[in-house]
Amino acid sequence: MVDRPSTEALERNLASLPMFSAVSSFLTWQPVIALFIRESFTVGQLLALTAFMYFGVVIAEVPSGWMSDRLGRVVTLRAASAIWILGHAILLVSAGSFWLIAAGQVLLAIGFAFLSGTDVSFHYDTLEALGVAHEFEQRQSRLKTVAYASVAVSSVVGGAAGLIDLRWAFLLSLASAVWQVALTGRFVEPPRLSTDVVSAFGEQLRACGRQLRKPLLRWIAGYWVAMVVLEHVAHTLAQPYLTEALGQSPDDLGATPLVVGLIFATFGLGGAAAAAATPALRTKLGFFGALMAFALVSAVIVTAMALVIALPVAFLLVFRSVQGAAAPILLTAAVAPEVPQTQRATYLSLHSLAGRLAYGSLLLVIGRVVGDSLATSLTVLSVVSWVLIAVVAVSWVAGSASEPYLPSTDHLLDS
């Protein structure tokens, strides 16, 4: 039998998490990856390589959540860091090889999948073991603020490093991944608070599906899918929008790594501000009101972009990370107490998977139907955004009227 970790060890988890959040978000390659690929390949090949990374996350998302529930949070976080080390190393020595770049991208994607859901579950499990799970929302808000601030700093650093050599951005991220491994060495596995065992993969998925019988969790699952779509629409079309607003070609806009880094930094700063303000907004607007406010920010951005292509509107992109940074804090705070510890990471991974599949499918449909028209694509995405907001709002009203929400989450529903 494994000994229960000491209170001091669990408190060390909490003390180390802000630094872990900062280091795991210090991804200096993000603003220059497209420029790095374009040095050797065409735009079509760039899109193909980007697809490798996207599908790497999709494929690994749920299995990694199950691994976290079955084998432990700490071993999964260590695996994520180790996979990132390998991915960055491969990209550093890729030397224009299509398949080496593809392999490096897939490994980075798998690292993201291993981290997703596990970091939140590790945080909540530690607080639960210490008897302070009620502090999760406030603490998670601070961690998200640190993470997005780190994104902003790393974007500028990566862009500046790219002026010297684009590979320097990958080298810095490699060093960050090594630091991550060192930080996970300080973590201890939070104790299992029940005698339940983690089911085999198929049964685990069915058990997570049964959680949707709970009205609040069912609504959150729908909102989560809508959130992934809403938060990505402006980001996907940000660069083509900026090129038209500035009257430049994509190559002109993307030629300077520092410019791209500064643009990414604004996204990070917007996300950091939103994460910091989340608990206060939830207190003021209520659970539903705050989530709808975050969704409206995303919809207003893409609608403004659809109405007019102009530089003043482009400044709204500073707020494109608001929903993605803030909403998950409230959603995970509501989900974690309602899902057994042995299912949490798998359950959260399923939400991310559903959102990614919905958004990917939407892009495929729009790409086939609309073609290359930026204005038409923005118009369609604007309509889709408002339809999603209407659906989640109506389903909330209908659900709260016909099926009472769970008593243990009533404090989240007060406005």
C-alpha positions, -999 to 999 in steps of 0.1 A, spaced: 0 0 0 13 34 -10 17 58 20 -4 90 20 19 120 12 25 144 40 7 177 43 41 194 37 46 174 4 11 183 -8 16 220 1 49 218 -19 27 208 -49 7 240 -45 39 261 -40 54 247 -72 24 250 -94 27 287 -103 62 282 -116 51 250 -134 23 270 -151 47 297 -162 74 273 -175 49 250 -193 34 280 -211 68 295 -221 65 283 -257 89 306 -276 84 286 -308 47 295 -312 51 329 -329 77 316 -354 67 280 -362 50 291 -395 80 311 -405 103 282 -397 83 259 -419 80 285 -447 118 287 -450 117 253 -467 81 246 -477 51 260 -495 19 273 -479 2 240 -488 29 220 -471 27 244 -441 -11 236 -438 -3 199 -441 23 200 -413 -1 221 -391 -27 193 -397 -3 167 -383 0 187 -351 -38 192 -348 -46 155 -353 -18 145 -329 -36 164 -301 -70 148 -312 -56 112 -312 -38 115 -279 -63 136 -260 -85 109 -244 -60 81 -240 -37 105 -221 -66 115 -198 -73 78 -191 -35 73 -184 -37 102 -159 -66 86 -141 -51 51 -142 -14 56 -137 -14 90 -119 -12 127 -124 25 131 -117 37 104 -141 16 119 -169 29 154 -163 65 140 -164 57 122 -196 44 154 -212 76 172 -203 98 144 -216 78 142 -249 83 179 -253 120 176 -249 121 150 -277 98 171 -299 119 202 -296 151 183 -301 138 168 -334 127 202 -347 161 217 -338 179 191 -360 152 188 -387 172 208 -413 143 212 -437 131 176 -435 94 174 -440 90 142 -420 113 152 -392 93 185 -388 61 164 -389 74 141 -362 85 170 -340 51 186 -344 32 154 -335 53 150 -304 46 185 -293 9 178 -299 10 147 -278 27 166 -250 -1 192 -251 -26 163 -248 -8 147 -218 -8 181 -201 -44 190 -209 -68 179 -181 -40 164 -160 -27 197 -148 -62 208 -136 -69 174 -121 -36 174 -103 -43 209 -89 -79 199 -77 -68 166 -63 -41 183 -42 -65 208 -28 -91 181 -22 -65 161 -2 -57 192 19 -94 198 25 -95 232 7 -111 223 -26 -134 253 -22 -103 275 -30 -99 259 -65 -116 287 -85 -95 315 -69 -62 295 -71 -69 283 -107 -76 319 -117 -41 329 -104 -24 299 -122 -41 309 -155 -31 345 -151 5 334 -147 2 310 -177 -11 337 -200 14 363 -188 41 337 -196 26 333 -231 30 370 -236 66 372 -224 76 340 -244 60 354 -276 82 385 -274 113 365 -265 106 340 -292 101 367 -318 133 385 -308 153 352 -308 139 345 -343 156 377 -356 189 360 -349 179 324 -360 145 308 -359 160 277 -343 168 297 -312 131 298 -304 130 260 -303 162 259 -283 147 282 -256 115 260 -255 137 229 -252 154 245 -221 119 253 -207 108 216 -212 139 205 -193 130 228 -165 95 213 -165 109 179 -159 129 193 -129 98 209 -115 77 177 -118 104 160 -97 92 181 -68 56 169 -72 40 141 -52 10 121 -63 -22 133 -45 -38 104 -26 -68 85 -40 -96 95 -17 -118 64 -25 -113 28 -31 -127 29 -66 -104 16 -93 -99 31 -128 -118 11 -153 -105 -4 -186 -105 22 -213 -139 13 -229 -157 11 -196 -140 44 -185 -155 61 -215 -189 47 -208 -187 58 -172 -178 93 -182 -207 93 -206 -230 84 -178 -220 116 -160 -240 135 -187 -272 123 -169 -266 152 -145 -283 183 -159 -255 208 -151 -228 186 -165 -248 181 -197 -251 218 -201 -214 224 -194 -205 198 -220 -225 217 -246 -211 250 -236 -175 236 -237 -180 225 -274 -194 260 -282 -165 276 -263 -138 258 -284 -155 269 -316 -160 305 -304 -125 311 -290 -109 298 -322 -128 315 -350 -110 349 -346 -76 333 -341 -78 312 -373 -85 342 -395 -64 367 -375 -34 368 -399 -53 370 -432 -75 397 -416 -45 417 -405 -29 414 -440 -60 428 -457 -64 455 -430 -28 466 -435 -29 462 -473 0 438 -472 7 403 -484 9 374 -459 47 372 -466 51 409 -458 33 406 -425 50 374 -414 85 383 -425 96 397 -392 94 373 -363 93 401 -337 61 415 -353 44 382 -350 57 377 -315 43 411 -304 9 402 -319 9 369 -300 20 388 -268 -12 409 -270 -33 377 -270 -14 365 -239 -19 398 -221 -56 398 -229 -59 362 -215 -40 370 -184 -63 400 -176 -94 379 -182 -82 351 -160 -73 374 -131 -108 390 -133 -127 358 -135 -136 352 -98 -148 388 -95 -169 386 -126 -185 353 -115 -194 370 -82 -209 399 -99 -226 382 -129 -231 347 -116 -219 314 -132 -242 316 -162 -239 354 -167 -200 353 -166 -199 324 -191 -222 342 -215 -202 374 -212 -171 356 -222 -189 340 -252 -202 374 -262 -167 388 -264 -157 361 -289 -189 366 -310 -185 404 -311 -149 401 -323 -157 379 -352 -188 399 -361 -169 432 -361 -143 415 -384 -171 404 -407 -187 439 -409 -156 458 -418 -119 450 -426 -101 479 -410 -71 483 -387 -91 497 -357 -112 466 -357 -80 445 -357 -73 459 -322 -102 438 -309 -81 408 -315 -63 417 -282 -94 401 -265 -95 369 -285 -81 349 -256 -106 361 -231 -130 332 -233 -103 306 -236 -85 319 -206 -115 326 -183 -143 302 -190 -124 270 -183 -117 283 -147 -154 283 -140 -162 252 -159 -136 230 -142 -146 244 -108 -181 232 -115 -171 199 -131 -144 187 -106 -166 181 -75 -193 162 -96 -169 138 -113 -152 110 -94 -115 114 -89 -108 83 -110 -126 98 -140 -117 135 -139 -88 137 -164 -106 114 -189 -138 134 -185 -121 167 -191 -102 152 -221 -134 142 -237 -147 177 -235 -116 190 -253 -118 163 -279 -155 170 -287 -147 207 -290 -118 202 -314 -137 177 -336 -166 202 -338 -144 231 -348 -123 210 -372 -155 198 -389 -168 233 -391 -137 245 -408 -138 217 -433 -174 225 -442 -167 262 -446 -136 256 -466 -155 235 -491 -186 257 -493 -171 292 -491 -137 287 -507 -110 315 -504 -133 345 -496 -122 360 -462 -153 382 -460 -177 353 -466 -159 331 -442 -161 357 -415 -198 363 -421 -205 325 -418 -185 322 -387 -202 353 -372 -236 337 -378 -224 304 -364 -212 322 -333 -245 339 -325 -264 306 -332 -242 288 -306 -247 316 -281 -285 313 -286 -285 275 -282 -265 275 -250 -286 303 -235 -319 287 -244 -307 253 -232 -297 268 -198 -331 285 -193 -350 253 -204 -328 230 -183 -330 251 -151 -368 253 -155 -374 216 -161 -346 198 -141 -331 214 -110 -293 217 -111 -272 198 -86 -273 211 -50 -235 210 -46 -231 235 -74 -259 259 -63 -233 284 -52 -221 287 -88 -256 295 -101 -263 325 -79 -261 358 -96 
